[in-house]
Amino acid sequence: MELDQYARLRSPIHSWDARWKFIALVPLIFVCAAVKQAPGLLCAALVSLAMVIISRLPIRHVLKILKGPFYFIIIMTPVLMLTSGGERLVSWEMISVYRSGLFIAARLAIKALSIMLLFICLFATARLQESMKAMEFFKLPSILLSLLFFTYRYIFLYLEELGKLLTAARLRGYTLLRGLKSLQSTVSILVTLLIRSYEQSERVYAAMRLRGYTGTFPTLCRFKTQASDVLKTSLLLSLSVLIVYMEVL
Amino acid sequence: MHIPDGVLDIKFIAGGFAAAAGLTTLALKKVKRDDIPRLAVMGAFFFVSSLIHFKVGITSVHLTSIGLMGVILGIPSILAILTGLFFQAVMFQHGGISTLGINTVIFGLPALLVYGAFLPLAKKWKNRPFCLSLAGGILAGLTILTAAGLILLIIRFSGDEFTGIAFVFSTAHGMLALVEGVITFFMLRRLLKIKPEMIYAYKTSPLESSG
């Protein structure tokens, strides 16, 4: 589940300076979110797919990430076909199935999957510290960065605690999360989880302060721009411009 | 409960980020460095509580904890919501990346409204935990309805094609509002008994004194 578990692989995307990667991929993500016409959508999909292939991220990992959006689209498609309006495919009394629903669902799928693939390329191909250092370079407030870092750590802490609490509850015979009847036991677990993690976080923070934490994260990561970084970023930015041009045409 | 990638028009995406940046700047002004652990804990709680699903009839709803965030954190809850949503999107693909800004506004505004309504009540009913928890529960239920209303409104103005689907999903949130309200009520009851300083924290900490 770690964001950067494949950050140590070797590929042209992994070796790309994180700052230049941000400059190239963030605009491209927004271009993917903006396109509506078929040629632009196709181009966006191809670029994002190529990026993932070049990054050499394990296919199983990528598919696992895409499972959520994929299920969402599967659920959305029939609802869109019933509610989108436009040209009717089939009509039965009050219910109509619309052709445009299918096109809208396809557009939604391509946009959502392209954005997600590009985002995987951005965050899964560099260590989190490296990505955060790049965000710091772009003047993201240090409090927000610290908050991101702490939240990431606490998520794992919470998941571990939740696992322990659920096991303990199960062994005592509770059936959790199976409807409103088990509300009280669920509330107990949530409150325990909240208080335990809250107290633990305060202890951890106090220990960090005692060891000299001042709000900045010293990392060994040093950025160094190389010609290949500029080249990769220029190529991706040109592709973004091309997709926008195809959209405007 | 979130607006996913690919649904909104770019104008709304840009507007969402601009509004979220405004709210984030406001929240950052209210925060001191020592508040970070508390905010991070709530951000992580927001993330983890969304994994807890309740089967209600044929459907299933998950908690959001927006009301609780507003009650415990006040204005800085925006920051915890932003980070929680970011990790939901990148770790579980729940929500969207391009819609992170607008989703922060959709969840953040109701959390601020809860804070605004809860703060005077917390002062007035300091010795009446039942009334305070009940008010918190009702407010938490209302946050879901407000967020669902905001989603419906934004999608309606962004384009016609998703209005039908947004309506279907928004109406399904009536049940979530009820579940969220009841759970927040029970949670506040417990928290006020076990660790009241968590609820009243923002009255004495830098979170409150600076705001």
Boltz contact constraints between the chains, C-beta under 6 A:
constraints:
  - contact:
      token1: [A, 33]
      token2: [B, 13]
      max_distance: 6.0
  - contact:
      token1: [A, 33]
      token2: [B, 98]
      max_distance: 6.0
  - contact:
      token1: [A, 34]
      token2: [B, 10]
      max_distance: 6.0
  - contact:
      token1: [A, 68]
      token2: [B, 93]
      max_distance: 6.0
  - contact:
      token1: [A, 69]
      token2: [B, 93]
      max_distance: 6.0
  - contact:
      token1: [A, 79]
      token2: [B, 165]
      max_distance: 6.0
  - contact:
      token1: [A, 80]
      token2: [B, 165]
      max_distance: 6.0
  - contact:
      token1: [A, 83]
      token2: [B, 164]
      max_distance: 6.0
  - contact:
      token1: [A, 83]
      token2: [B, 165]
      max_distance: 6.0
  - contact:
      token1: [A, 84]
      token2: [B, 161]
      max_distance: 6.0
  - contact:
      token1: [A, 104]
      token2: [B, 161]
      max_distance: 6.0
  - contact:
      token1: [A, 108]
      token2: [B, 6]
      max_distance: 6.0
  - contact:
      token1: [A, 111]
      token2: [B, 6]
      max_distance: 6.0
  - contact:
      token1: [A, 112]
      token2: [B, 5]
      max_distance: 6.0
  - contact:
      token1: [A, 112]
      token2: [B, 6]
      max_distance: 6.0
  - contact:
      token1: [A, 115]
      token2: [B, 5]
      max_distance: 6.0
  - contact:
      token1: [A, 115]
      token2: [B, 97]
      max_distance: 6.0
  - contact:
      token1: [A, 115]
      token2: [B, 98]
      max_distance: 6.0
  - contact:
      token1: [A, 119]
      token2: [B, 97]
      max_distance: 6.0
  - contact:
      token1: [A, 123]
      token2: [B, 90]
      max_distance: 6.0
  - contact:
      token1: [A, 141]
      token2: [B, 28]
      max_distance: 6.0
  - contact:
      token1: [A, 143]
      token2: [B, 28]
      max_distance: 6.0
  - contact:
      token1: [A, 143]
      token2: [B, 31]
      max_distance: 6.0
  - contact:
      token1: [A, 146]
      token2: [B, 36]
      max_distance: 6.0
  - contact:
      token1: [A, 147]
      token2: [B, 36]
      max_distance: 6.0
  - contact:
      token1: [A, 147]
      token2: [B, 39]
      max_distance: 6.0
  - contact:
      token1: [A, 147]
      token2: [B, 40]
      max_distance: 6.0
  - contact:
      token1: [A, 147]
      token2: [B, 79]
      max_distance: 6.0
  - contact:
      token1: [A, 147]
      token2: [B, 83]
      max_distance: 6.0
  - contact:
      token1: [A, 148]
      token2: [B, 83]
      max_distance: 6.0
  - contact:
      token1: [A, 150]
      token2: [B, 36]
      max_distance: 6.0
  - contact:
      token1: [A, 150]
      token2: [B, 40]
      max_distance: 6.0
  - contact:
      token1: [A, 151]
      token2: [B, 40]
      max_distance: 6.0
  - contact:
      token1: [A, 151]
      token2: [B, 43]
      max_distance: 6.0
  - contact:
      token1: [A, 151]
      token2: [B, 44]
      max_distance: 6.0
  - contact:
      token1: [A, 151]
      token2: [B, 83]
      max_distance: 6.0
  - contact:
      token1: [A, 154]
      token2: [B, 40]
      max_distance: 6.0
  - contact:
      token1: [A, 154]
      token2: [B, 41]
      max_distance: 6.0
  - contact:
      token1: [A, 154]
      token2: [B, 44]
      max_distance: 6.0
  - contact:
      token1: [A, 155]
      token2: [B, 44]
      max_distance: 6.0
  - contact:
      token1: [A, 155]
      token2: [B, 47]
      max_distance: 6.0
  - contact:
      token1: [A, 158]
      token2: [B, 44]
      max_distance: 6.0
  - contact:
      token1: [A, 158]
      token2: [B, 48]
      max_distance: 6.0
  - contact:
      token1: [A, 179]
      token2: [B, 55]
      max_distance: 6.0
  - contact:
      token1: [A, 187]
      token2: [B, 183]
      max_distance: 6.0
  - contact:
      token1: [A, 187]
      token2: [B, 186]
      max_distance: 6.0
  - contact:
      token1: [A, 187]
      token2: [B, 187]
      max_distance: 6.0
  - contact:
      token1: [A, 191]
      token2: [B, 187]
      max_distance: 6.0
  - contact:
      token1: [A, 191]
      token2: [B, 190]
      max_distance: 6.0
  - contact:
      token1: [A, 194]
      token2: [B, 45]
      max_distance: 6.0
  - contact:
      token1: [A, 195]
      token2: [B, 195]
      max_distance: 6.0
  - contact:
      token1: [A, 197]
      token2: [B, 41]
      max_distance: 6.0
  - contact:
      token1: [A, 198]
      token2: [B, 41]
      max_distance: 6.0
  - contact:
      token1: [A, 201]
      token2: [B, 37]
      max_distance: 6.0
  - contact:
      token1: [A, 201]
      token2: [B, 41]
      max_distance: 6.0
  - contact:
      token1: [A, 202]
      token2: [B, 37]
      max_distance: 6.0
  - contact:
      token1: [A, 205]
      token2: [B, 37]
      max_distance: 6.0
  - contact:
      token1: [A, 215]
      token2: [B, 33]
      max_distance: 6.0
